């Protein structure tokens, strides 16, 4: 499967997501949060650094749960998802 090229807005949204997750993680280690969420540490690292700008919904949901973040509030904070036709 070939992924479409992400727009600058989508990449910026991914960086905001990573920054928000990093902020919510606080003093907890990546290993601790990743284990609590059931995702690989490297996945969390890539999301936090913006290398994965569009992580899977279930990955974000698992991380939000482990970090006690409300998923609806997180989505509202990050802004709307760009329409694939306009991205």
Secondary structure, DSSP 8 states (H G I E B T S, - for coil): -------HHHHHHHHHHHHHHHHHHTTS-HHHHHHHHTS-HHHHHHHHTTSSSS--HHHHHHHHHHTT--HHHHHHHH-----TTT-
